[in-house]
């Protein structure tokens, strides 16, 4: 049997992003005569310090930027158009690139078109069994309805950082769970004779195809669940020892006893730990977890006196964690629970592969397809609707999510992977009264073709862009951006995009005039791929559409990002 470990390493560095371990080396007995290698130095300079030279055309300016040796070997794709789709500049616009988080443009646009902006999703506590004299003779079910913001502590609607009150109190990390426990207690329940069951059967597949096993340890690669809680992640804080030496302090928020941290594991020769010590290099921590295991190993070192390190660790089974949280909350409100924490998941019974299902044409006449691509929920007969109770179940408590539009705003602004995945699954749930990942991808694909995108210009395996198999052309991205401008939902969708120098993932980019507050775009970063696509207010006063993709750039460098920003500045000045 091959044992795989989810392993991720965190480096802290002030001047670099790569902290290699020193490996023992032995010199050859008779080394050949070679010239001394010249250390690599980037010739790319940030656009805020050196102005672009005056060229006669946009093509000449971009050509000069891409000729720089630091980025000349990268794979570039660029398309700039007017709002009507007329081409202004094109380079490799029909070639395929990894979109990274630019995939969220496609997912959120489909959600805006097919779902309702005021859609809300319900998390329920349901008594499964007979209720008599304050005792439930059966199980208590915590059933998820796909609320992405449940027990996260987000303050919605989204407010740009510059407008947020500085003294706003922080929300309790599991406040929504406590609210449900209060409602249950108010119904007079005093004893649960069965188990607390976390039920996330509304959705299937927690992981998309080709998500990297290395991503599974981190919050950005958390499993997708209809019973999402606290973004399906735990916040870990590592701080040096108080005396500047000895073991570091590891704090988890929320602090439920879910993971066993640095426990001695059978078959392992040592117990991991994080120590306070100065090795004369940057601090280094490693996070390890076997798939399906609740043993989380955190090892490494912190420098004495350094600031705490904050990381987000994925929850292995969110439904189990949520049920555990509810059990603890019920106990704190005086409700006795005699059973244990259990879970109910939905098996993926689809016989087709994801690729087969997602590429199937819709089996319905064109007139019916038109209704699919408009907002609205299909009413289901003889099926459970909206996560509601069965005949033998009694609702004891409910929590309603914020409106869908508020979550779309959050998803695009901060590039939240999990929320994009939940949006994708809601599409088939609302349109067909039952969600599968492949069916949702099929509906999104049909919508994009309906919007005018060429079928061979995009392939999506997920909704967030975390899959390394996702592919898209600049031409398809620009077409989506152009199509959106013709839709009634466009103003709200455009407002969800990060704004240059203002908020979201562009809060610290384009923070000087004339680009500040005049760029509305979605970022994307995955491995050696980078993307930026959106709308740009040009010097002439008109708005243009642009899509820029970079593939195969050198690892651990930002030269390509700097050139992307300079290209945007060139487009704005030329148009």
Helices and strands as residue ranges (DSSP letters): E 5-11, H 58-66, E 75-81, E 87-91, E 96-97, G 100-102, H 103-114, E 122-132, E 135-143, G 161-163, H 175-186, E 191-192, E 196-199, G 213-217, G 219-221, G 230-232, E 233-239, E 246-247, E 249-253, E 260-261, E 274-276, E 284-290, E 295-302, E 309-314, H 318-332, E 336-337, E 341-344, H 354-358, H 366-372, E 393-400, H 404-414, H 417-432, H 437-450, G 455-457, E 458-459, E 471-473, H 474-484, H 490-495, E 498-499, G 504-506, E 519-526, E 529-537, E 543-551, H 559-574
